[in-house]
Amino acid sequence: MKQYFVYILTNKIHTVLYTGITNNLLQRIYQHKNKLVEGFTKKYNIDMLVYYEILEDPINAIEREKAIKNLVRRKKIELINAFNPEWKDLYEDIIK
């Protein structure tokens, strides 16, 4: 079954949050980390995976991404704190 991922990235000092969606989390985070994606994440050095959700339906995944993007920063931080209180880079966990 196909999986879709909604994720949040941040920079090293956690000042910027970026929400994205993909059907291949490993590949997408690799692209962000290696600055292969032009745009916002490359410009602001955003490459730490601090949050993700797995969804099975692409429509639900798109709706969830939009919902997270529309949250105020405080709510996004609460989401991350509940999932990853240490704000560690989860990329190392998912590549195992």
N, C-alpha and C positions, 0 to 999 in steps of 0.2 A: 504494500500500500504506500502511496506517495505521502511524503511528509513535507510540511511547510513550517518555516521558522520565522517568528517575529523576534527581533533582537534589539538590544540597546548596547551601544558602544560609548566609550568615553575616552578622554585623553588622560595622560599620566597624572595630572593634578585635579582631575574630575570637575573641570569647569564647564565642559561642553558635553551635552548628551545628544546622541544620534540614534534614531529609531529606524530600523530597516526590516525588510522581508526578503526571504530567499527560499528556494527549495533544496539548497545544498549549503548548510551552515559552515562546514569545514572549508569548502572552497571559497565561500564569500568572505569569511574572516581572514583567510590566507591572503586574498586579494587586497583587503583593507590594510593588513599588516605590512604588505610589501608594496604599498602605494601604487597598485595596479589600477585602481579606480580613480578616475579624474573627478574632481569636485570637492564638495564640502569636507569629507573625511580626510582626504589627502591634504587639503589646504590647512586644516586645523589639527593635523596629527592625531586623529581619532582612530585608535586601533585596539583598544582594550575591550574585550567582550565581558560585560558585567551582568547581563540578563538575557534570557531567551525563553521562549515558549514554543512547544511543538503542537502543531495543529494538523489535522488530516484533510481539511476541506479548504481549498484555495480562497473561496469567498469569505469564510470565517477568518482566515488568516489576514486577508486584506482589511476586513472590518476591524480586526483587533489591532493591526498596525495603525490604522487611522485613529482608533480610540486612544491608543497610547500617545500618539503624536499630539492629540488634542488635550492631553492632561497637562496641568500646570506642573512646573518643575518639581515642586514639593511632592506631588503625587507620584511622579516618576521615581524620585528618590526613595519614597516609601516602598514602591514596588521592588526596586533594586535591593533595599535593605532587608526586605522579607525573604528574598530569594538568595541573596549573596551579601550578608551583613559585613563581610570583610572587604568587599569590592575588589576581590582578587580577579585576575584575568582568567576567565573560564576556558579560554582557548586550549590551554595545556590539558585540562580535564577532558575536553571533547575529542582531542586527537588520539587519546589512548584507546 
